[in-house]
């Protein structure tokens, strides 16, 4: 089968290599089984090519799994487990063994301490939705397997979800726009939607075109909008904060902002970039 029939963003195919599970589906010079690893940094950047000067595709958070099909020159090429995105991650950002997560970080930022003491140093930052393998509790802290301690009130069991995912997205207000970003330090439009929906227990693809195809159902024209409706343009997505205001990470403001939907539509219309759909979860 021709490789062009597969979306390379979410299919582990390279010119010289492919995942062994794709045997019989595509032609490739060689196939690899892959080795499951886990992110040990606060955030691992997944890039288009094996160099830190190349485009950021997305970010993988502490505790998340990544299957590496090739490791060379300090870079691992493979696939993120959360949303299947494929790319290159610095090999030193990944570790073994993979600990099964029990909790996730429920706040925008918290700290991983070396001991259950707020004065212990150095503390490492963790971000919303980072995955935690909790093995014990020490007072007000959770002991994270092989790592350190996190303030227990900043973590939620994987089965516990935020009721209002738009409220989670609103906590990113003012965060800088970063193509491929998923954290308060920098986030893009679809990264914001994906991260906020994950906090509510809703799995979402990474990119806006994937989200438009997978999330919710399209609204008929002139349907009154409400909080949580998703507005899509080609290459962009935002969420309605209420019936008239759009929340989105955007390159016009270079930050996460709330503005009247009409203003965003007028600005995009001037660029011949119309809304492609509005969808309701």
C-alpha positions as CSV (number, residue, x, y, z in Angstrom):
1,X,0.0,0.0,0.0
2,X,1.3,3.5,-0.8
3,X,2.6,5.4,2.2
4,X,0.9,8.6,1.1
5,X,-2.5,7.0,2.1
6,X,-1.4,7.3,5.8
7,X,-1.4,10.5,7.9
8,X,2.2,10.7,8.8
9,X,1.4,12.9,11.8
10,X,-0.1,9.9,13.5
11,X,1.4,6.9,11.6
12,X,5.0,5.8,12.5
13,X,6.4,5.8,8.9
14,X,9.7,7.1,7.7
15,X,11.4,6.8,4.3
16,X,13.7,4.2,5.8
17,X,11.7,2.7,8.6
18,X,8.2,1.9,9.9
19,X,6.6,0.3,12.9
20,X,6.4,-3.5,12.7
21,X,2.6,-3.4,13.2
22,X,2.4,-1.8,9.7
23,X,3.8,-4.9,7.9
24,X,1.4,-5.9,5.2
25,X,-0.1,-2.4,5.0
26,X,2.9,-0.5,3.6
27,X,6.2,-1.1,1.9
28,X,9.3,-0.1,4.0
29,X,13.0,-1.0,3.8
30,X,12.8,-2.2,7.4
31,X,10.4,-2.5,10.4
32,X,11.0,-2.1,14.1
33,X,9.0,-3.3,17.1
34,X,9.7,-0.2,19.2
35,X,10.6,0.2,22.8
36,X,8.2,1.9,25.2
37,X,9.7,4.7,27.2
38,X,8.4,7.4,29.6
39,X,9.0,11.1,29.7
40,X,11.2,12.0,32.7
41,X,11.4,15.8,32.0
42,X,8.8,18.3,32.9
43,X,8.0,18.6,29.2
44,X,9.5,16.9,26.2
45,X,9.4,18.7,22.9
46,X,8.4,16.5,19.9
47,X,10.0,17.9,16.8
48,X,9.6,17.5,13.0
49,X,13.3,16.6,12.6
50,X,16.1,15.5,15.0
51,X,17.4,19.0,15.9
52,X,16.2,21.5,18.5
53,X,16.1,24.2,15.9
54,X,13.4,22.5,13.8
55,X,9.6,23.0,14.1
56,X,7.9,22.0,17.3
57,X,5.1,19.7,16.5
58,X,3.7,19.1,20.0
59,X,4.8,18.4,23.6
60,X,4.7,15.3,25.7
61,X,4.4,15.7,29.4
62,X,6.1,14.2,32.4
63,X,5.0,10.6,33.0
64,X,3.5,10.1,29.5
65,X,4.6,7.1,27.4
66,X,6.4,7.2,24.1
67,X,7.3,4.3,21.8
68,X,10.7,4.7,20.3
69,X,11.3,2.9,17.0
70,X,14.8,4.4,16.4
71,X,17.4,6.0,18.6
72,X,20.4,7.7,17.1
73,X,22.6,10.7,17.6
74,X,20.8,11.6,20.8
75,X,17.3,11.6,19.3
76,X,14.4,9.1,19.6
77,X,12.0,8.8,16.7
78,X,8.6,7.4,17.6
79,X,5.1,7.9,18.6
80,X,3.4,9.5,21.7
81,X,0.9,7.3,23.4
82,X,-1.6,10.0,24.4
83,X,-2.6,11.2,20.9
84,X,-0.4,9.0,18.6
85,X,1.6,12.0,17.3
86,X,4.9,11.0,15.6
87,X,8.2,12.8,15.7
88,X,11.6,13.2,17.3
89,X,12.2,13.6,21.0
90,X,15.6,14.0,22.7
91,X,16.6,10.6,24.0
92,X,17.7,11.9,27.4
93,X,14.1,13.2,27.9
94,X,12.9,9.5,28.0
95,X,13.5,6.9,30.7
96,X,12.7,3.3,31.7
97,X,11.0,1.5,33.2
98,X,7.5,2.8,32.3
99,X,5.5,3.3,35.5
100,X,1.7,3.0,35.1
101,X,0.2,6.4,36.1
102,X,-2.4,6.5,38.8
103,X,-2.9,10.3,38.9
104,X,-2.5,13.5,36.9
105,X,-1.6,17.0,37.8
106,X,-4.8,19.0,38.1
107,X,-3.4,22.5,38.4
108,X,-1.7,24.6,35.7
109,X,1.7,24.2,37.6
110,X,3.0,22.4,40.5
111,X,6.4,21.3,41.8
112,X,8.1,17.9,42.2
113,X,10.1,18.0,45.4
114,X,13.0,15.6,46.3
115,X,11.5,15.1,49.7
116,X,8.1,15.8,51.4
117,X,9.3,19.2,52.5
118,X,8.5,22.5,50.9
119,X,12.0,23.7,51.6
120,X,13.7,20.8,49.8
121,X,15.6,21.6,46.7
122,X,15.9,21.5,43.8
123,X,12.2,21.4,43.0
124,X,11.2,20.6,39.4
125,X,8.1,22.1,37.7
126,X,5.2,19.9,36.4
127,X,2.4,21.1,34.3
128,X,-1.4,20.4,33.9
129,X,-2.1,16.8,33.0
130,X,1.4,15.5,33.7
131,X,1.1,11.8,34.7
132,X,2.0,10.6,38.2
133,X,2.6,7.0,39.4
134,X,1.6,7.5,43.1
135,X,3.0,4.8,45.3
136,X,2.5,6.2,48.8
137,X,1.5,9.3,50.8
138,X,3.7,11.3,53.2
139,X,1.6,13.8,55.1
140,X,0.3,16.3,52.5
141,X,2.4,14.9,49.7
142,X,2.2,12.0,47.3
143,X,5.3,9.9,46.8
144,X,5.9,9.5,43.0
145,X,7.5,6.2,42.0
146,X,11.2,6.7,41.4
147,X,11.0,10.5,41.3
148,X,9.9,12.6,44.3
149,X,7.0,14.2,46.0
150,X,4.0,16.2,44.8
151,X,1.6,18.2,46.9
152,X,-1.4,15.9,47.0
153,X,-4.1,18.6,46.6
154,X,-2.5,19.4,43.2
155,X,-3.1,15.9,41.9
156,X,-6.3,14.0,40.9
157,X,-6.8,10.3,40.3
158,X,-7.0,9.4,36.6
159,X,-10.8,8.7,37.0
160,X,-11.5,12.1,38.5
161,X,-12.3,14.8,36.0
162,X,-13.0,18.6,35.9
163,X,-16.7,19.3,35.4
164,X,-16.2,22.5,33.3
165,X,-13.5,22.0,30.8
166,X,-13.9,25.6,29.5
167,X,-13.1,26.9,33.0
168,X,-9.8,24.9,32.7
169,X,-9.1,26.6,29.3
170,X,-9.9,30.0,30.8
171,X,-7.1,29.5,33.4
172,X,-4.7,29.8,30.4
173,X,-5.7,33.4,29.7
174,X,-2.7,35.5,28.9
175,X,-0.4,32.5,28.2
176,X,1.8,33.2,25.2
177,X,1.1,31.6,21.9
178,X,3.5,28.9,20.9
179,X,3.1,26.7,17.9
180,X,3.1,23.1,19.2
181,X,2.8,24.2,22.8
182,X,0.6,22.6,25.4
183,X,1.5,24.4,28.7
184,X,1.1,27.7,30.5
185,X,4.6,28.6,29.2
186,X,3.3,28.5,25.6
187,X,0.3,27.0,24.0
188,X,-1.4,26.9,20.5
189,X,-5.1,26.7,19.6
190,X,-5.5,23.0,19.4
191,X,-3.1,22.3,22.3
192,X,-5.3,24.5,24.5
193,X,-8.5,22.6,23.5
194,X,-6.7,19.2,23.8
195,X,-5.3,19.9,27.3
196,X,-8.6,21.4,28.6
197,X,-10.7,18.5,27.3
198,X,-8.3,16.0,28.8
199,X,-8.9,17.5,32.2
200,X,-12.5,16.7,31.7
201,X,-11.8,13.1,30.6
202,X,-12.4,13.7,26.9
203,X,-9.7,12.4,24.5
204,X,-9.0,14.8,21.7
205,X,-6.7,14.6,18.7
206,X,-3.8,17.0,18.6
207,X,-4.4,19.2,15.5
208,X,-7.4,21.4,14.7
209,X,-8.3,19.6,11.5
210,X,-8.3,16.3,13.4
211,X,-10.4,17.8,16.2
212,X,-12.9,19.1,13.7
213,X,-13.3,15.6,12.2
214,X,-13.5,13.9,15.6
215,X,-15.2,16.1,18.1
216,X,-18.9,16.7,18.6
217,X,-21.5,17.3,15.9
218,X,-21.8,20.3,13.5
219,X,-24.4,22.9,14.4
220,X,-27.0,24.0,11.8
221,X,-26.6,27.6,10.6
222,X,-28.0,30.3,12.9
223,X,-28.1,28.0,15.9
224,X,-27.7,30.0,19.1
225,X,-24.2,29.3,20.5
226,X,-23.4,28.4,24.0
227,X,-20.4,27.8,26.3
228,X,-18.3,25.0,25.1
229,X,-19.1,25.1,21.4
230,X,-16.1,24.7,19.2
231,X,-15.5,27.1,16.3
232,X,-13.2,25.9,13.5
233,X,-11.3,27.7,10.8
234,X,-8.8,26.0,8.4
235,X,-5.9,25.6,10.8
236,X,-7.5,27.1,13.8
237,X,-9.9,26.4,16.6
238,X,-11.5,28.3,19.5
239,X,-14.1,27.6,22.2
240,X,-17.1,29.7,23.1
241,X,-16.8,31.1,26.6
242,X,-20.5,32.1,26.4
243,X,-23.0,32.9,23.6
244,X,-20.9,35.7,22.1
245,X,-17.3,35.4,23.3
246,X,-14.5,33.2,21.9
247,X,-11.6,31.9,23.9
248,X,-8.6,30.9,21.8
249,X,-4.8,30.8,21.7
250,X,-4.1,32.9,18.6
251,X,-1.2,34.4,16.6
252,X,-3.0,37.8,16.2
253,X,-2.8,38.6,20.0
254,X,0.1,36.1,20.4
255,X,-1.6,34.8,23.5
256,X,-4.7,33.2,24.9
257,X,-7.5,35.7,24.8
258,X,-11.2,36.1,25.0
259,X,-12.8,38.4,22.4
260,X,-16.2,38.7,20.6
261,X,-16.6,35.9,18.1
262,X,-17.8,38.5,15.6
263,X,-14.4,40.3,15.9
264,X,-12.5,37.1,15.2
265,X,-14.7,36.2,12.3
266,X,-14.4,39.7,10.8
267,X,-10.6,39.6,11.1
268,X,-10.3,36.1,9.5
269,X,-12.8,37.1,6.8
270,X,-10.5,40.0,5.8
271,X,-8.0,37.3,5.1
272,X,-10.5,35.1,3.1
273,X,-10.4,32.6,5.9
274,X,-14.1,31.7,6.7
275,X,-15.3,29.6,9.6
276,X,-15.5,26.0,8.4
277,X,-17.8,24.6,11.1
278,X,-19.1,25.1,14.6
279,X,-19.4,21.9,16.6
280,X,-21.1,21.0,19.9
281,X,-19.8,18.2,22.1
